[in-house]
Amino acid sequence: MPLIPERVRRWPRPWRVALLSLLVAYALYLVAGNVFLNTPLFDAVTNRKPEKFAMQTGAALTLVPGHAIVWNVRMRGQANRTVYIFRADRASAWIALPALFRREVRIPRIDASGVESEVERVDAAIPPPPRSDRGWTLRFDAIHSDSIRSGRFGKLLVTGQGSGTVGFLKQLRGGPSELFDSTAAFDRAAVTFDGVKVLDDAHLEARFRYPRHYRDEAPGLRKFDITWAQLRIDARSQGLRMDTAGAHIKVGSMPSNARLNADVTMDRGVLQPGSRVVWRVPVHAGVHATDRGLLSLQLDVAQDMRVQARLPRDPETGSELHADLRVTGRRIPFQAPADLLPRLSGQVSGAWQFQSLNWIADLFVRKPWFHLDGGGLLEGDLKIAEGQLAPGSTLDVPQVAAVAEVAGVRLQGDANAHGRIVAGAPAQAQLDVEIPRFRAAPAATPKALLFDGRDMALTLRGDARLQQLRDGMRAHLRFNDARVPDLTVYNRYLEGDNVRLLGGTGLLSGDVELDSAGRVGTGRADLRGRGAQLQVAGLAMRGDAQLKARVRRADFDARQFDLAGTTVDLRNIRVGDASAPANWWGTVALRQGHIDAAAPFEVTAQADLRLRDAGPLLGVFAERSAYPRWVLGLLDSGEVQASGQLRWRSGELWVDDLQAENERLSLRARLDLARAQRRGNLYLRWGVLGAGIELDGQQRKWHLAGAREWYEQQPRVLPATAPAP
């Protein structure tokens, strides 16, 4: 058989030349097209910006210009923080070649098989380009597959026998985009969330589209505000299993014959009347998931949205749930779901034996300074009106372990809690926690006992509007006469050796107000020590003491605290050795007091003192026998009024402007008490007699002539401060 048929050889020469040219051109196309698709040239053209779009393929074939068949396709694209991944075993596509001349890549149809797709959010964003109309246009009229294997959207995974057609348009370099009328369907599908199967034997149908728009007109979740979508589901629901026996709740599922039926239509972010969801799901919860019941959830959309839930009473555990809630309007605020709360009204009542009740504390506090350990029975009847808990709402927990960490102290004990709504403008949500017996320990060493007591009360109160509940929450913690078995445990809060507790017991009362982060705003703590033994600047003292600490203002962000008004009362004090009489007393009142808890920790104060006599002050500088005879006569000269300035930082103590007066004596002093050394100056006057002492460790130097002038020439140990108002 001849290579060229006889009939063709009889054609006119121009026709034969044209045919030969076409055959040569086609042969060149076959070679060039298939070489291009199967060599790195194709990757170099399609993957010019791999961070935004990348495609890998296996073998490829083209027989007709504008058509190609590609195997083992994988495409990845990213827009802002959203990543799209598409995989197919095989894809066949047509491209409209004339459209290329108007800077448009138009593919009228793609048929794919063995399709898998993924959509997920990532942390690393690729900022979108500014709005522009200068880029090429990609137009995919119909991407079709009758063999979709799976689709994943974040933690939600759908697998089964799927089919669908999707079409879209996108202009590059900041141009508009459009989603054409698209469909997707699955038969005999399984739906899992975060690895837990939720539905199986499911039939899913979806339609969706949105109009042409620029990204800045509807970025991110705002696309729901321009989207039309319809979703139909008929599926067998898996039972929900929540095992709370371990340290963490284990969530799983189990086979059941319950059903989920849904027919929901949304137009531009608004649910359409007639939309309906009915979901019956068996719930197994509690220790080893023994509590069970059939939870019925129903959503109906008319003029408003109505959500109903019902769990029949379990006669063994008493668990039950009844909820009937209405959301005014039909718009879904995808960008700020909390905006639904002001539109919410209805009632939720029921009881449930929870293994963990800490979620109740999470409603009130922002940081975990207060929590409920373990589980217990929760009984509630909540009435909600326009996003606000209404008077008549109650919440009761008969018994639960409560833990609060306040100012570095961990308080815990078995408690009962009662929640209610207090009428007002606005109404207040109040949770009263009563702890009949409690113990307190340092947060860093929970086994060490600071004090224990009875009848501690914690009240949490905040705006009853659900959106603002935690924002303005205030807490009030109070207890009286808690037992302090050993005062020496408080030495952990006293840096250095200038002030040390050597023994004794006490009773402690507290009353503090806190914010939702557990930070003390104002409060008081009264400590009454019995048989307290302490050492101050090397001077031993024993007796009874009462500390009345006051916090007027606290700034926890800057770690600043105002202690003005704090007082210390000393009674029945024995100064020095055991043979001294226990009849000395004194009172210290902080006219101004401040704690700077930022490093380095520092306390500054201006104090007023009222003392039985000046004996302890003089004892800091020298023993009794070292003073002149006329000074010894002043040691018991009567009550002394005194004042001074103090700074305590990193275990060191400085005292300046210490002035003490009574009818017979006048005293001036300053002290620099380092960790292992004492330095200071003292001036003492009685009438025309005066004496000065220069203290340097164990060395003392007396100044009897010109004592006043000598004292005034000595350098201060603290900067002078303006007198307090």
QUITA-V626750 format. One record per helix or strand of 2 or more residues. SS is the DSSP state (helix for helix, strand for strand). FROM is the first residue (numbers start at 1). TO is the last residue. Records with the same first field share a line. If there is no record, write none. Layout:
BEGIN
SS->FROM-TO, FROM-TO
END
This chain:
BEGIN
helix->6-9, 13-37, 40-46, 97-102, 215-217, 220-226, 287-289, 337-343, 358-364, 466-468, 487-493, 615-621, 624-626, 629-632, 707-713
strand->53-56, 60-61, 67-94, 104-107, 109-113, 115-126, 137-153, 156-171, 177-193, 196-213, 227-243, 250-267, 270-271, 276-286, 291-301, 305-311, 320-327, 344-354, 370-373, 376-385, 388-389, 394-406, 409-422, 428-442, 451-463, 474-484, 499-515, 520-536, 539-551, 553-555, 560-562, 567-575, 584-596, 602-611, 640-649, 652-661, 666-673, 678-686, 689-696, 699-703
END
